[in-house]
């Protein structure tokens, strides 16, 4: 790679190669022309909205298809005569446009037409990993559609390409079902939310909370993402974390036996693990199949669907004569094997519809997953290696350093977080593929994503603060392979682009006065939950416990 003292050395994530091709610059203005294959041209125009490029027979920006380039790869050349972009697919063309946008002045990141001069440069680029993700938990705290669309825009600006939407949990069901309408009528809201911290006497805010996306909303979100090279990965977390589902349809409760329906669980108002669990019997599979079909129909295409599998408490399965008889009928030796059978059955349903199942790592431990199921090993790199060694593709999601609901510093100035601390440097130093892994194990790593669990993220401003600039570091790692010595300098320059985008990120030297925790409900408790202690605990469980044991 060649860097010199031109604006190109501020590109983030870092490209494979960026070389100056001469002195001087090229002036680009709103309304300039663009030419080339329609699909590729549209992708570049989308990335460069500030230039309002106009399609023409011969353009200042010329785009061409080059089948020799890999998926998402591109070549960008800026000369005194104009801009030439080559890509094999729409994603590559879109990312070339994003790189050209970074070569323009910061005004290109505002929502008004803007141009400027760009250096003469040749950039050749391709991602290290195919999965560069963001996990957004909209179940604990619902985020309106506008916030999801905005996250897609921010992902696109960082060449991140998988938005994992955690749509279902104990605290809420977040999408419309026309076949089972009580899911959005009953399970999408709760009367109040806990405000106290870990091991404190519970107190609640008394404020109703809720919301859901209509199927039309999901169709819009998916189409918006596709146009920006972002794939939506929806998650229906089952069979545990089921309080909200069972509040709406208690007949699918594991406690429902002999045709009797139990008293419904309420939509959970607190955090932590709930004993609520779906029955694994065929009627539940049928119910979920119908809901999955609705979800897939809305999204249009969903190459990946996450079915959860984490933190399941099997006590109600063990107490059910019908479920234990079903276990015997299946010829399974334990309830954890029933748990694995249930998730595999859902993975089969998805495969029949052209989608690939994704699970949290507890589902892997049983060894009964479909071979094509993707594992997200949140409990550390040891279980990740085991999954990769067993032949599963993995997306790295370890608590440390990719759980961004942890504070960036162990400081009373920080707003409340689940624990502390995961720093920007921790994320920048992350290696998704450890050198000690075998070549075969390394080949199963699809990439990495950061997690925004929302127990302590009530709104979009809080999400901004937690996601950025640590998300910039993850984007660098997932696209470029690592954050080199120039990352800190490039990040400082990049923050001006985030300012132009209106991102309320955490400044590098700590929170702004209005971002601090204060003395009320947002007060942080430094050191109460330390990430190193949490990681040690969950890694021990990943090595010794079965797939259903609660983690924390």
N, C-alpha and C positions, 0 to 999 in steps of 0.2 A: 504494500500500500504506500502511496505517496501523498504526503500532506505538505502544504506550504501556507504562507501567510495570506490566504484568500478566504472569502466567506465559506468556501466549500469545506474547510476544516472544522466547521461547526455542525456538520450533518449528524443527525441522531435519529435512528441508530446508525452506527458507523457502516459505510458500504465496504464491499470487498476491495474496491479500488477507486480512487479519485485522483485524477492527474490533471494538472494544468496543461492546457494546450497552447498557451500564448498569453501575451499581455492584452489588456483591454477588456471590454465587456460587451454584452448584447442587451439592448434596451427592449423590454417587453411592455406592451400596453394593453389595457382592456379593449377588447374588440379585435385583437390580432387574429389571424386566420390559422386554421389547423386542417391538415389533410391526412388521409389514410383510410384503412379499413374501418367501417362504421363502428363496430363493437369496441375496437381499441381506442378510436377517437373519443367515443363517449366516455370511456373510463378515464382518459387523461383530462377531458373537460370537467368531469366530476371532481377530480382531485384539485383542479386549478380553477375553482369557481370564481376566484377574485379576478382572473384574467378575462372571463367571459369570452373564451375562444370561439370563433365562428367557423364552422365547417366550410371548406372551399376546395376547389380542384387542386390548388397548389398553396400550401400554407407556410407561414413563418415557422410553425411547429409541424414537422412531418413525422408521421407514425407509420411504422412498417411491422408486419408480422415476420418473426424469425423463429422457425420451428426448432432451430438448433439450441435455443435458450431453454432452460428448464422451467418448471412451474414456478410462477411468481418472480422469475428473474427478469432483468431488463438491462438495456444499455442506453445511456443518455449522453449525447454529445451536443455541446453548445459551442457554436462558432460565430464569427462575425456575420455570417449569412443567415443563421437561424438555428433552430433546435431540431435534432433528429433523435427519435425514440424508437427503439426496437424491443419487442416483447413477443413471447409465444402465446400469451393468454391475457385476458382482461385484467387479472390481478397484477401481472407484471407491468402492464401499461399504467395502471392506477398508481402503483408504487413509484414508477418513474415520474409521474406527475407530482406525487408528494415530495420527492427529492427536489424537483425543480421548484416547487413551492418554497422549500427551505432555502434555496439559493436566492430567492427574492427577498426584499425587505420584509420586516415583520408585519407590515400592513396587509400582506397576502393572507394573514391568519384572521383578519377581521371580516365582518359580514357586509362589506361594501367593496365595489370594484377598486382594484389597486394594481399597479404595475411597478416597474423599476428595472434596474440593471442587474444582470447576472454575470458571473465570471465565465470565461472561456474554459471549458472543462470537459473531460471525458470520464464518465462514471460507469463502471461495470459492477453489477450487484446481483446477489441472490441470497435467500435466507439459509441459515444453518438448519433450522427446524421448521417443520411444516405446521406445528401446533404452537401458536403464540397467543396465549389466552388470558382472558379476564373472567373471573367468577364473580357474579353479582347476585347477592342474596336479596331477593325481593319478597321473600316469604316472611321473615321476621319483621322487617319494616318495608312496607310497600313503597315503591318509587313510581310516580306517574310515568306514562309513556314518554313524555318529553325528556325525562331524565335518561331513559334507556336509549332513545335516539341520540341524545347528546353524548352518551358513553360510546356509542358506535362511532360518532365523529372523532372523538378523542383517540379511540383505538386506531382508526384509519390513519390519523396523523402520525402515529407511532409504528405503523406497519404491524399492528396486532390483528389477528384474524379469526379468533374464536371467542364468541361471547356466550359463556356458560350461565344460563339464567336458572337460578335455584327457585323454582316456581311453587314448590310444595313443601311445607313443614308443619310442625305442631301448631305454629302461631298463625298459619293462614294458607289458604288455597288461592292461587293468583290468576286463574284463567277461567273463562266462561266454558260451561258444558251445557249444550242444549239437550243432550240425552239425560244428564243427571244435574238438573238446574240448582239443586240445593247446594252443590259444591260452590257456586259463586253467590248464591243467595244467603247461605248460612255460614259456610266455612271461610269466607273471605274477610271476615271482620271479627273483632273482639272488643269487649266493653272497656278495657283498660290495659295498661302495660306496666310491668314492674319497673321501678326506677332505682331500687337499691342495688348494691354491689354484692359480689361474692361473699357469702357467709355473714352478711348483714341481715338484721331483722327486716323481713319483706315489707315494702311500701309500694303503693301503686299510684299512677298519675290520675286515675279517674277519667281519662280522655279516650273516647272511642277511636279505634284505629282500624283501617282496612282499605280495600280496593282490589280490583282485578282488571285484567286485560280481556277485552272481548276477543272473539276469534278473528274479527276484522282487524283489531289492534295487532294481534300476533302476525297476521298476514302482512300488515304494513311494516312492522318491525323487521320481519324476515326479508322483505323486498328491499327495505332501506339498507339493511346490512349487506345483502348480495351486491347491491350497486356500489358498495364501498369495500368489497373484498372481505367482508366479515360474515362468517357462518354462525348462525344461532344454534346453540346446543342446549335444548330444554332439559330440565331435570324434574322428574316426578319421583320424589324420594320415598321409597317403599322398601320393605313392609313396615318398618318402624317410623318414628316421627309422624304418627298418623292421627294425632288428636283432632286436627281440623277436618280431615276426611270423615272420621267417625262421628264428629259432631253433626255432620250432614247426613251420613248413611250408616247408622249403627249396626245395620244388618250384616256389614262386612267386618265387624269386630270379632277378634279371636274369642271373645267371651260369649258370643252368640252361639248357643248350642240347643239342640232339640227344637229348633224353630222359634226359640225365644230370643227376643231382642233386648240387650242390656240397656241400662240407663246410659245415654250418650255421654261420651267425654265432652267437656267444653273445649272450644278453641283456646289453646294455652295462652295464658297471660304472662307467664314467666319464661326464663331461659332454662337451658339444661336438658337432660334426657327424660323423656316421658315413657311410662310403661305401655302407652297406647300402641297397639300393633294390629295390622290387618290379618285376618284369617288367610292362610295359604291355600284354602280349598278352591276348587274349580270356579265357583261363582265369583270369587274375587278376581281371578284371572280374567274371567269374562267381562266383568265390570271395567277393569283396567284396559282391556283390549279396546273396548268401545271408546274410552276416554283418549287412549293413545291415537286411535283413528281420527278423532276430532282434532287433536293437536297436530298430527301430521297433515291433515287436510288443510288446516289453517296456514301452516308454515310453507306449504307448497313442496318443499323438499327439506329433508332433515337427515343428512348423512349420519348424524350421531344423536342418540337420545340417552341421557343419563337416567338410570333407574335407582340410584342411591345404594341401598344395602347396608348403610352404616348404623351403628349404635342401636342395635335391635335388642330389646329385652324380651326373652322368650318364655317368661313365666306363664303368661296366659295361654300360650300354645301347650305347655306342659300340663296345664290344668284342664285342657279340653279333651274329653274322650273322643270326639269326632276327629280332632286333628291328630291325636296319637294313633287312632285307627287308620287314618289316611297315610300316616308315616309307614305303618306296617304294610299297608296295601301297596305302597310304592317300593317296598323292600329296602327302605333306608334305615340305617342303624342309629341315627340320632336326629334331634331337632335341628342342629346346625346344618345337617345335610338337607333337611326340608327347606331351610332358608336358602340354601344354594340351589335346590331344585326350583324353587319359586322364581328366583332371579333368572335362572337359565330359561325357564319357560317364557318369561317376558322377553328375554333376549331372542328366543326363537320367533316370538310374535313380531319383534322388530325386524329381524332378518327377512321374514316373509314379506315385509313391506319395504325392503331395500335400505333399512337403517341399521346402524351398528350400535350395540349396547355399550355404555360406559358405566363403571361402578366405582365406588370408593373401595379402599383396599380390604376392608373386612370381608367383602364378598369373595375375594380371591383366596383367602386362607383355606377354604374348604377344598380347593382343587377341582371343583366341579363346573367351572364356568365354560361357556362356549369358547373355543380357541380364539375366535376373533373379537372377544370382548376386551375393551380397553380398560385398564386399571389406573385409577388415580390414587397413588400411595401417599396419603396425607400424614401417615405416622412415621415417615422417615425413609432414608435411603436404603436401609437394610431390607425392608419389605418391598421397596421398589426393585431392588436387585433380584429378590426372590421371584417376583412376578415376571420380570424380564427373562430370568433364567428358565421359567416355566413356559416361555414362548408367548407371553402376552405383551402387546404393545402397551407402553405406559406413558402417561403425561405427568411430569413431576409437579407435585403439589404439596411439598412438605411444610409443616407448620413453620419451621425455621428454614429459610427466611421468607416464605411466600404467603404467610397469613397476615394480610395487611390490616386486620382488625386489632393487631398488637400495636402499641404506641411506638413512635420512632425514637423516644428517649425515656429513660426512667426519671421523669421530672414532674413535679407538681404543676408545672406550667402547661403540660399537655392536657388536652381534653380527655375525658374518660375513655379507656380502652379495655379490652378484655385482659390485657397484661402488658408487660414490657420486657425487653425492647427489641425491635427489629429495625435496624438502621438502614439508611440508604446504602452505606458501604457494605452491609451484610448482603443486600440484594445484588449489588454490583459484583460482589465476589462469588456469587453462586455458580457452581458448575453442574449443569444438569446431567452430564455423563462423566462420572468419576473415572479417572485414569486406570484404576484397579479393575474395572469391569472388563469382562472378555469382549472380544469383537462382536460376538453374537448378542450378548446382553446389551451392548451399546447400540446395536442396530434396532433394538425394540423401543428406544426412547423417541417418541414423536415430538416432544418439546416440553414446554412448561407453561404454567399460568399462575397468576397471583389471585388470592382469594379475598373477597370483601364480604365476610360474614357480617350481618347487619344488626346484631343485638345492640351494639353501641353506635350504630350509624342510622339516625332517624330520618335523614333527609339528604338531598343532593349536595349541600354544602359540606356536610360531614364526609360524604363519599369522596368529594374532591380532595379534602384535606388528607385522607388516608391513602388515596390512590396515587397521588402525584406529589413529589417527583419519584417516589419509589417505583412507580409503574414505568417511568422512563428507563430506569436501570434494568428492569425485567425485559423491556423491549429491546434494549441493547444486547442483553445476554441471549435472548431467544432468536434474534435476527443475526447478530454478528458473531455469536459464540462466546463472547466474553466482553467485559468492559476494560479497555486498555487504559494506559496512563493519561490519555487525553480526555477521558470521559468527564472528569470533573470540570474541565475548562469548557468543553462542549455543552455540558448541562447548564452551566451558568448562562451561556448564550441562548440556549433553548428555552430557558424560563421566560425570556422576553416574548417568545412565541405563545407560551401558555398565558402570559398576561394579555396578549392581544386576543386570545380565544376566550378570555374571561374565566379562566380556571382558578379556583380559590385553593391553590396548592399550599402545602406547608413550606414556608421559606427555609432555606438551608440552615439558617442560624436560629431556628425555633419559631413558634407560633406568633402571629401578629396579636396585638392586645385583645381583639375581639374573637380570636380563635382559641384563647386559653381556656382551661377547664373551669376556672373560677371557684366559687365556694358552694354552689348549688348542686343540682342533680348531675351536672357535667363534670364534677370534680374527679380528677384521676387519683388513684391510690398507688403511687410508685412502689414497686417491689412486692405487692401482695400476690400477684401471679407473675412469675418470671418465666420467660420463654424457654430458658435452658432447663428449668425444672420440669416444665410441661412436656418438652421434647423427650427428656429422659424417661418420664412416666409412660408416654404413649409408645415410645420405641420398645420398652420392655413388654408392653401389652401386645405389640405387633409380633414379637418373637415368641411369646409364651401362651397367648390366649386364643380362644377360638374366634370364629368370625362374628360372633354376636355379642361379645362382652362389651359393656359400655366403657368408654375411654377416659372420661373425666367426670 
